[in-house]
Amino acid sequence: MDSLPVPVRVLISAPAAIRRVVTRDGIYRSASGERTLKRLYEDLLAELEASFNRRWVDTRFGETHVLVTGPAEAPPLVVFHGGNVVNPISLEWFLPLSDEFRIYAPDTIGHPGFSAQTRLSPRDESYGVWVADLLDELELDRVPMIGPSYGGGIVLRTAAYAPERIERAALVVPSGLGTGSLRRMLLEIVFPMVVYRLRPTRVRLERAVQPMFSEPAAELDGALLDVVGTVFEEVELERSFPKTVIADELSKFDAPTLLAVAADDVFFPPDVVVPRARAAVPNLDPVILLEGESHFPSPDARAALRDHLRTFLTVDR
């Protein structure tokens, strides 16, 4: 699972004071909820077949926790995770690339994890500034980046703010290039999510997340579903996606860019995302369609995607 982008877009136009209230009080509804989610983070991290260094990096928005893995002498690769979920969920998708890359995977600031709870605006340059600070502190200059879902929007915000810091960009079922039908998101995800919140059961949780997954929700890893349920119950969710990028913002961005979209993505459908990407991203190639897949592709689709990513990231090496 790469991310849990919250589809409550009905609140996007709410006054800033309402949407940003969590910048004052933190993103968790309770101290016990925060502890539970961090314990689940550690459980998922322990399941990954890799050893990690953990770094805490200062940025102007607060401290950022970074997972680092892969050979110390290997070229760097920065991987951003999806919104409103913990870093190890997304990192599992791309972890096999650590045999060729030194992977740096930051916990997105203002989202569940160990970074500061300062919530940045996804509508301005804040995420680009945060990434530039992060790269400076990690002593990384120009690096390839992978961004699934909300993380794709972060990569695009960086491309708009500091295009010279991106060597190659891989956007995987990304935000930042438009969204799907609000009606469909409300009917298929928001309403079932509200029902689950009112009376949590595993069956209701499975029903709420099923439209996002290619596999049957009942067959998903129990720890993963525990994270999703805890987020629904205990986190003040980020309700806005990164804003849709336009061509003028990327006029100085020339890095090769891969786009992967899922055919049945409820959040970022190909018929919306691909045309906007072609219009806005100068050096877009390849574009990969994951046939028969939802926002969270199946393990087989993720393996095929990694093959594409490996080729894309190493073509000039």
Beta strands, then each sheet from edge to edge (+ up, - down):
strand 1: 53-59
strand 2: 62-69
strand 3: 76-79
strand 4: 102-106
strand 5: 143-148
strand 6: 166-172
strand 7: 257-262
strand 8: 284-290
sheet 1: 1+ 2- 4+ 3+ 5+ 6+ 7+ 8+
end
